[in-house]
């Protein structure tokens, strides 16, 4: 496995789970939020049939410096020890989102991939409708944002608020602090999916990859498919990507603290 493949693999580990799918409209306040603090989803990451790493998605209670109560969403990605010998990956992503899950408040990403390190923060200034991008504490740019804009992590949790059906097409504004784009996805069909965590009734969803960079931008015919449970929790069961260097998957291994 050469370094070029490992570099692209690291990009997949960091992006597949957080660029999954996009919501479309505001949630009615009478509907319940399908996750709560204490939820932890664990995944095995594979290149072809080879396990190469693991990832976790967590929901915690959070609080902004202003005292505003929030959800703290976390993603941790790490390569297995055998992969570390070639290309060590340790990525940590955090997102603060309001308790009604209507917009992002703060986004942080710390990446350690091989010899490369990044420390990114995106601060959402809703009074001025701006997202401010910082790299290693230095302000680099600001972008205009639309009402209801999410970051690349919280957009997945926002998606979980919406009922799904075959053929549904959804969209929402999303920003990484460098640009604000409309993320789009389509519900393809309903089907059974078997992974290590069990067998699930799921919806298959295909996000539009036009505005997604990294490994997907490098692959002309890249395709990302995502399966979420067909119940009202809409838990991510599997993500699968076909790109220039091969076939990558993230499969659910365990789900702790989920709503019943």
N, C-alpha and C positions, 0 to 999 in steps of 0.2 A: 504494500500500500504506500504509494509515494506521497511526498509532502503536499503536492497540489490537491490530491484527493482529500487528504486530511484537513487541509485548510477549508475546502468547500464543505466537508463534513461538519466542521466546527460551526460554520455559518448556518447550516441546516439545524443543528442542535439548538442554536439560539433563536431561530426564526420560526420553525414549523409550528410550535405550540402557540406562539403569540400573534401570528398572522392568520389565524384560522378562519374566522367568519365575522360578518358585520351586521348590526341591527338596523332597523328602518324607521321606527317612530317611537314617541314617548310612551312609557308604560303607564297604564292606569294605576292610580294609587291604591285601588282596591285589590290589585293583584299582589301576591306575595313574591318577595325576592327569593329565588330558588337556591340560595346558598347562604351560609352564615359563618361567623368566626368559628374556626376549628376544623373546617373542611380541608382535607389534604388528599390530593390525587397524585399517584406515583406512576411513572411510565418507564418502560425499557425502550431504548433507542437503538435502531439497527441500521446497518448498511448492508443491503441485500439480506442475507439470512444471519449475518454476523452481529451479535450484540456488541455495541461500542460505547454505550453510556447510559445514563439514567437522568430523569428529570422529575421535579415535583412542582405542583401548583398548590399554593396555600392561600387561605383566607384568614386574616387576623383583624382584630379591632385596632384602629389607628386614630391618631389625633394630630391635627395640623398645629403649627406654632401659634396660630391665631386662636386655638382652642376649639376649632371646628371638629366635630366628630366625623370619622371617615372609616371606610374599609381600607385595610392595607392588604394588597394583593402581592404575592411573591412567586417568582419562578426561580428555581435553582437547576442548573445543568452542569453535569460533570462527566468526563470521559472515564472509562474503566482503567485500572492500573496498567493493563497491557497496552492500551492505546496511549497512555501517558508517556510511554517510552518513545513514542514517535511525535506526538502532538498533544500536549496537556491542555484540557479545556476545563475552566471553572468560571461559569457565568452566573451572575446574580442580577435579577431584575425586580424592581419594586414599583408599585403604582398605588397612589392614594386617590380614591374616588369618593364622591359624596355618598351619604348613606342611602339616598334614593336611587343611586346609580344612574345619574343623568348627565354627568360630565367628569372629566379628569381634573385633579387638583395638583398632582406632582408625579413626575416619572423619573426613575433613576435606573441606570444600567451600568454595571461594572463587569467588564469582560477581561478574562485572562486566557488567551488562546495562543499557545506556543510562546513566542517571545513578545507578543503584542499585548498591550494593556490599554483599556479605555475606561474612563470614568465620566459618564454622561449624566447630566441632570436637565430636565425640562420643567420649568416652573410655569404654571398656567395663571395668567393675570386676567381674570374675567371682567374686571372693571374696564380694562382697555381692550379686551378681546384679542390678547396677544399670548403667544407661547414663547418663552425665552429659553434659548438653548445654551447650556454651559458644558465645556469640556475641561475636565480637571480644574474646576472652579473658575475658569475664565469664560466670560460671556462672549459668544461668537456670533450669534445672530438672533433675530426675533421674527416670528411669522404671524400673520393675521389668522385667527381661528373663527370658525362658525359656531353658533349656538349648538350645544350638545356634542362638542368635539371630544373624542377619547384618544388615549395614547395606544400604542400597539399591544399592550397587555390588557388594559381595562376594557378594550373593545370586545374581547372574547367574553368577559363576564357580563357585559351589557347585552350581548347577543343572547345569553341564556335567559333573559327576561321574556323573550317573545315566543308565542306559539308558532309551530312550524307546520307546513303542509307541502305536498308535492307541487313543484313548479313555482313556489314562492321565490321572488327576487327581492333582495334586501340591500340597503345601502346606508352609510352614515359617514360623517366627516371624521377623519383620524389624522393625527400628526405625530411625527417623531421629533418635532422641534425644528426640523430643517425645511419641511414643506407640509402643507395641509391638503389632503386629497380626499376624494370620495371613495371609500372602500365599498366594493360590491361583491355579492355572492348569490348563488342560486341553489335552492333545494332540489336535488335531482330525483331522489326516490327514497322509499322506505324499505329497509332490508335487515335481516339478521346478521349480526357480526359477533364472531367468537375470538376472544383474546384471553390472555392469562388470567384476568380478573373474572372471567365467566362469559356467558353468551348473552347478548343484549339485543333488544329491538331498537333499531337506530334509524336516523335519517342521514343520507349521504348528501354532503354539501360540497360544492366546488366554488372556491373564491376566485375572483378575477385577480390575475397576477401582474397586470400592467404597471401598477404603481409600487410593486414590491421589488426591492433590490436584492443584493447579495447573491446567493446561489441561484435564485430564480431568474435574475437578470442575466446571468451568465449562460443560461440554457434556453436556446431558441424555442424548443417545444416543451418547456417545463409545464408540469401539471401538478396541482395540489388537490388532494381529496381528503375530506374530513368527515368522520362519523360521530354523531352525538346521540345520546339516548333519546328515544321518542316519547319519554315521559316529560313532566313539567320541570324536571331538574336540568335537562339538556347537558349532561355530563360528557365531556370529551372522551370518547372510547378509543379512537384511532385516528392518526394523521398519516397520510402516505404521499410521497412525492417522487415523481420521476423526473430526473434531471440529467444533465450531460454526463455526469460521472457515475450514474447508477440509480439504484432504487433505495430510498430511505423511508423508514417507518418509525412512528412513536406509538406504542401500544399500552393501554391501561393495565397495570399490574395490581393495584389496590386502590380502594376509595374509602377513606376514613372520615368520620364526622359529617357525612352528607345528610341532608334533610330526608326524612322518611315520609 
